[in-house]
Amino acid sequence: MDVDSALAANLAHITGAQDSIHHHHHHHNMMVDATGAIDPAIGLAGNVQDDLDPKKTCIFCHKTFSHPGSLGRHLDLKRGTRLHPADAVDQLRGDVKRRGDIIEIKARRARRAKEYNARDEVKERAKMRRKEKDRTGRAREEAKGNFLNRLGLPLLPTHPSFPYMVLYFLPPSQWPHDPPTQETYNQLTMTIDPQLHMDDDRFIDWASKAKVAYENWLTWPKQKKTEIWNREQRMAGESALGSLTLYDLGRREQWLIDEEKRIITMESIM
């Protein structure tokens, strides 16, 4: 029996049993008025008014609720208080199986779900949802691939210049404003120290190339260094960003969403 049916059935039972409750209260010297209403001191506040919904109204305190389930929670919470005697609440709630037979509840829900999912229109909606989910998943993966493909693929030349090695291995926060100096070279050698990358033999070669490149760098005049430094910074930016802009990179999440929508739109047109 569900909550609504149990409350409705037990309400009639409780109301019809008030005479016996009155007798019980008289036995305890409780006061009963001329209308037959039970003294609130023992819990039952009187008969529920005729215009109140018995499924949503507490017969003990006359508080009304928007749903029968809320009334049930109210009774459970107030059980044993002055206006809500435990024995009467238990009698009212006795047939309500809200927490008891979990297996039966799950089995009933499973049967209902199976019956619902067996309908032709439900099957068709489920099929369309799966199709839409698959299409969205493919578009999302394609959008990610497009983003990565638009990024550049920076490679270290066979004989890199010292400025390019600085730009290649150091983060922008460590790039100097002016052409790199001995301090910059020290930062570079610490970053590509072979001792820190013993599982990658390439760092031995890169450390050697950095030493040769720096020695060559020292032979250039200051003006030439400035020209090379400016040129290499531009080349590094182009090779890293590819066809993307810094704006695209900064809003990459929205870029992916927009690209996904574009792919879905193009697929629907074709």
N, C-alpha and C positions, 0 to 999 in steps of 0.2 A: 504494500500500500504506500502511495507516495505521500509527501508532506501535506498537500492540500486536502486529500481525501481523509487522511488520518485526523487532521485537525477538525474537519467538519463533522466526522463521525463521533469523535470523542467529545466535541462540544455538546452535542445533543445528549450524550451519555452523562457528561458532567452536570449539565443543567437539570436533567431529569433526576439526578441523584442528589440534588440539593437537600431534599428532606432528610436523607440519611446523614448528610454532612451537618445539617442543623442539629440533628439528634446528637451527633458526636460532639459538636461544640457545646450543646447544653450540658452534656456530661461533664465538660470542663468548666461549667459555670460561665460560658460566653453569652453575651447579650444578643438576642435576635429581635429585630423590629417587627412592626405589624405587617409589613409588606412581605416578609419572609426573606429579606436580604440578609446575608451573613455579615456579621460585624467585621469591618475592615481590619480589625486588630488581628484576626486569625488568617487573613489572606484574601478571601474572596470578597470583592468589592461590591457585589450585587449582580443582578441579571444584566446581560448585555442588551442595550437598547435595540428596539426592533429595526430601526433604520440603519444600523451598523452592520457591515459585512462580517459574519462570524469567522470567515477564513482569514481576516486581516485585523481582527480586534481582540485584544487580550481580555478575557472574561474576568480577570482578577483586578486589573487597574484601569481597564477601558481604554488603554492607549491603542491608537490605530496605526497601521503600517501600510505601505504601498504594495507590498508583496507578502504572500503567505510565508515564504521562506524567512523574511525578516521577523515575522511574528515568532516563528520557531526558534530563531537565534535569541530573540528577546526572552522567551520562556526558559531557554537553557541558561542564559546569563543571570536571570533574576530568580531562578529556582532556589528555594530555601529562605528567601527574604520574607519580611513581615506580610506583605501583600501577596506573595506567591509561595504558598506552602508546598514543600517538596512532594508530599504524597499526592496532592491534587495535580501538580505539574506532571508528575510521573504518570498518573492515570491518563492525563490528556495526551501525553507524548508517547504512551506505551506502544502504540502500533506503528509509529513513524520509524522507518528504516533509513535514516540519513547516513549513518556511519557504519552500520553493521555489516551487511553482506556485500563486501566489495566485489567478490567474484561474480555474484549474481548481477550486480549493477554493470560491471564490465561486459558480461555476456549479453545483457539486454542491449547495451549500447552497440555492441558488435553486430547483433542481429539487425538492429535498426539501420546501422551504417551499410550493412550488406544489402539490405532491401533497397535503401536509397540509391546506392551506387549501381544497382542492377537496372535502373531506369535508363531507357535509351537516351533521353535528353541529357541526363547526368553524364553518361558515358561520352556523349558528343562534346559536352563542355570540358570534361577532363582531357579529352583528346586534343582539343584546341588549346588548352592551357599548357599541355606538354609541348605542343608544337611551338607555341609562343616562347616558352622557357628555353627550348633548344635554340631557337632563332636568336634570342637575346644573348645566350651564352656564346654562340659563335661570333656574334657582332662584338661582344666585349673582348674576346680573345683577339679578334682581328684588329680592333682599335689599339690594343696594347702593342701588337706587333707593328702597326703603322707608326706609333709613337717612337718605338725603339729604332725603327728603320730610318726615321727622320733625323735621329741623333747622328752625330758624326762618329767615325771610327778612327780616333787619333792613333797614329803609329809613330814609333820612334825611328827616324831615318838611320841608315847604316852608319853614316858619319854625322851625328847631330852636333849642332852648335851648342855652346855652353848656355846661352839664353834659353834655347828650346828645351834643354834638359831641365833647367830650372822650372820652366812653365809646365813641363810634362810630369815631373815627380813631386813638386811642391804645391800645396793648396794655394788658391789666390790670396789668402790671408797672409802668406809668407812671401808673396811677390814684392820686390822692392819697387818704389816709385821711380827711382833712377836706375840706370843700367846696373846689373848685379855686380857685387864686389866679393872680396875675400870672405866676408861674413855670410853672404849668400851661398858661396861655395861650401863653407863649413856646414850650413844647414842641409845642403844637398847631400854631402857625403854621409852625414848622420842618417839621413832618410834611406839611402840606398846601400848602407853598410852591409856587405856580404855576411858578416857575422850575425846580423839580425834576420837574414833570409837564407839560412844554410840549406833549406830544402829546395832552393831555386838557384841553379847555377848561372842564370842570366844576370844576376846582380853582380857577379864577379866581373863579367864583361862590361856591364854598365858603369861600374865604379872605375874601371880602367878608361873607358871612353870619357867619363866626366873629367878625369885628371888631364887627359890630352886636350879636351875641348877648353878647359879653363886655362891651360898654358897658352893655347893659341889666342884665347880671348885677351889675355894680358898684353899681347903685341899690338892690339888695335888702339888707335887714338880715341880720345873721349868722344869726339863728334861721331866717329864711325860706330862706336859702341851704342850711342843713342839711337842712330838710324836702325841698326840691327835689332836692338831691343824693341823698338816700336813696331818694326816689321814682324818680328817673331810673335809678339803678343797678338797681333791681328791674325796671323796664321793659326795660332793655337786656338783662338776663339772660334774661327771658322771650322777648323777640324773637329772641335768638340760639339758645337751646336748643330752642325749640318744645316738643314733647312728650317730648323726651329729658331724661334726668337727667345730672348730672355723672358718676354711676356708669356710665351707659350709654356716655358719651363716653370714659371712661377704659378701658373694656373693649370698645371698638368691634370689635376683631377677633373676640372670642368672641361678641359680639352678632350679627355677620354670620353666623357659623357656626350659631348657634342659629336665626336667622331662616331661613337656607337649609334647615335640617332641617325647620322648621315648614312651609315652603312645599311641600317634597317630600311630607311627610306628608299635608297637605291635598289635594295633587294626587292622591295614591294613593287617598284616600277618595272623592273625587268621581268 
